[in-house]
C-alpha cells in the first residue's frame, strides 16, 4: 500500500503536477458559473509555477538535505568490505527496449561505485534496484547494471545484483538479506547526496550499519542558495526533487521506518 500511495498520491503532490492540475481545474471552472474563481486559480497556478521554475526555491529545499552527511573521509583507515549502490540511475524499460543499459539520471552513483570498487579491489559491490514504476514490464535495473559495471572494469565475480526492491526501504531490507553483513564489517552506501538522509535512516532501521558516501550533488556552497534559474525545467526539476525527498522523509517517519525526521551522522 505504501508503494502504491507513493506512486500515485505522492506524484500528484509534486509541485509541477499539482500546479498544472490546479491550472486545469481553473480552466474547467471558466465554463461554469464559477468563472471568476477559475481565473484566480489559473493566475495563482501560473505565478507559483514561475516561482518554482525561476526562483532559488529548489536550492533551499535541496541544500539542507545535501549538507546533512559530509563527503566520505576514510579517517578510520582500512578497506571497506562492501559497497552498496542504490538504484535509480538506470531506466530498465528503455534499456530493455534498446538492448543496452540506459542511464537516465544520477550517473554519479554508478561512477562513484565503480571508482570505489577500483580503489578497494577486495570489496564486494552490490547494486540494489528492481523497478520503481507502478506499472512496468519485467525489466529490472539490476539486470542491466551487471553489464554496465563490467564495462567499467569490475569483474562479474565481485558483483551482487539485487533486483526485487522497488523503493529505498526495500533496498535496505533486501540488501541485508543477500549480503548478511557480519559484525565489524564496513559497508559504504553510495547514493545522491540529497537522498542520503532518507537512505541512511532506512538502512539503520533495517539493522544494516553503513557509512554514507554521498555523490550527485545539486547545490554548492551556501553562497549558491540564491542562484536563480534561466531555464524553467532546471528549477522545476530541483523543486520536485526536493519536495519528493521531504515528503518521503515525513512519510517514513510517520510510518516508523526512521528514528528521526532528518537522519544525520551518529
N, C-alpha and C positions, 0 to 999 in steps of 0.2 A: 504493500500500500504506500509506504514512504517513497519508494522509487517512482510509482505512478504519479503521485502528487507532485514530486519534484519536476517531473517532465511535462506536467500539464499546468497546474496552478502556478508552479514556480516559474515557468516560461511566460505565462500570462502577466506575471507581476514585474517582469523585466521592464525598465523604463521605456525602451523603444516600442515594444509590443503594447504596453499599457497605454502609452500616449497616442499611438496610431489608432488603437481601439477607441480611445476617448474622442479623437477627431472624427472617426467614422460614425460614432454614436451621435455626435453633434450634427453631422451631415444628414443623418436619417431624421433627426428632430426638425430639420428645416422644412420637411414635408408635412409637418403636423402643426397643431396649434401652439406647440412649444418652440417655435422657430427662434424666438429671442434667446431662449436657453441654449438652443443648438448653436447659435452664432457665438455665444460666450464659451461654450465647450470647445468649439473649433479654434477660437483665438487662444484660449488657455493652453490647449494641446500644442499649438504651433510655437507659442512662446517657450513653453517648457522643453520642447524638442530642441529648440535653438540653444537654450541654456545648456542642455546635456551635450549638444554637438560641439559647441564652440568655447564654452567656459572651462575653467580648470576643475570643475566638479569631479571628474573622473580621477584626477590626481589626488584629491583629498580623500576619496574613497579607497584608493589602492595603496597609497603611501604607508599608512599605519599598518596595513597587513604585511607589506614587504619588509618593513623595518622590525617586525616582531622577532625574527630569527636572523642573527648576523651571518655573514659569509662563513662557511665552514673553515675551522682552523684546527689542524691536527696537532694541537698542543699536547694531547695525551700521548702522542707517539704510538708507534706500532701500526701495522697494517689492518685495515678493516677486513672482517671475514666475509662480508657480503655487501652488495649494492642493490638497492631496490629502486627501480624506475617506474613511476606511476604513469599509467596510460593516459591518453588524451591527444598526443601528437598525431597518431595515425588515423586516417579515415579508412576504416575497414571496408565499407561499401564501395568507395572509389577504388581502393586497392584491388578488390575482387573484380571490379568492372574492367580494370586495365591490366590486371595481371602483374602489377609491380607495387611495392609499398608507396603509398601516397601520404606525405606528411602535410597535414592541413594547418597545424598550429603548434606552438610551444616546442619547436625543434630543439631548443636548448636542453630539454630533458634527455633526448636521445644523445646529443653531443656530450652533455655532462656525464651521462652514464658510461659512454664509450671511453671518454677521457679517463675517468676513474678506473675503468677496467684495464686500460693500458698501464696506468700508473701503479696499480696493485694487481699484478698478474695472478696472484693466488686467490683473489676474492671471487666468489660466485656472483653472478648477475641475474637478477630476476626482473622480468618485465611483467607487470600486472595490469591487464586490461582486456576485457571482453568486448562488449558493445554497450555504449551508453545511450543508444537510441531506444525510444519506447517501442517503435515498430522497426524491426530490422530483419535482414536475412541471417544466414548462419555465419556471416563473415565476422571474425574476431580480430581485434588489434594484434593480440599476441601471435596469431598465425603468420602475420606479416613482419613482426619485429625480429624474428629469427634471421631471416634473410638480410634484413637491414643491418643488424649488428654484425653478422658475418661479413657483410660487405665493408664494414668499418674495421675489420681485422680482429674481431673477437671470435675465438673458436667455439663451435657449437657445444663442445663438452662443458663449457663454463656457463652456458645459458640455461635458465629455467623460465618457462613460459606459463604464466597463469592466465587462462583465457575465459574464466567464468564470471569474473567480477563486473558489475555494472555501475558501481559508484565507489567513492573513496572508502566508505565503511567496509564494503566487500573487498576492496583492495587489501585492507589491513587484515581482515579475518582470513581470507583465502591464502594470502601470502604466508601468514603464520602457520597455517595448516600444512602448507607444502614444505617450507624450509625447516620447520621445527627448530627455531633458534635455541641454542644452549646458553645457560647462564655464563656470563662473561664474554660472550661473542659481541663483536661490534658490527652493526649494520648501519649503512648510510641510506638515507631516504632522499631521493632526487625528485623534486617537483618544482613547479613555478613558485617564486618567492611569495606571491600574493595568496597562493593556495596552501602554503606551508603551515600556518596556524591550524587550519581545519584538519589537514592531514596528520599532523603530529598529535593533535588531540584524539583522533580516532585510532591511531596506532597505539597510543598509550592505553586507551580504553580496551583495546583488544589484547593487551598484555604483551605487546611486541615492542621492546625497547630499541629505539632507533635514534640516530643522530641526524640533525637537519642539514641537508646540502641544497640550499636554495639556488635556483637558476631562473632564467627567463624574466628578468626584472622589467617592469613597465614604467617605473619612475626613477628619478635620480636622487639628488640631494634635496634638502628642504627648500633650497632656493628655486627648485624647479616646480614647486607646488602651484605657483601662479602662472605657469605656462599655459597659454590658450592654444586652441587648435584652429587651423585654417581649412582642414578637410573634415567635413561633418562626420564621416564614417569613423575616423580615428577617435573622436571624442565620444561618440555613441557606443562604440565597442568597449571603451575603457569604463564608461559608466555602467553598462550592462554587466561587465565582468565584475566590477566592484560590488554592485548590488547583489549579484548572484552569490558571491562569496559571503557577504554579510547575512543574506537570507539563509544560506547553508549553515553558517555558524549558529545562528539563532535556532534554526530547526533542530540541529543535532544537540544543542544544549537543552532545549525543551524535552527532547526525546531521551535525555540522559546518556547520550553516547559520548559526551565530552564532559570533563570536570570543570570547565571554565568557558565563558563566552568567547574569550580570545586567548586560547592557549599560548603560552610563551615558554622560554627556556626554563628548565628546572635547575 
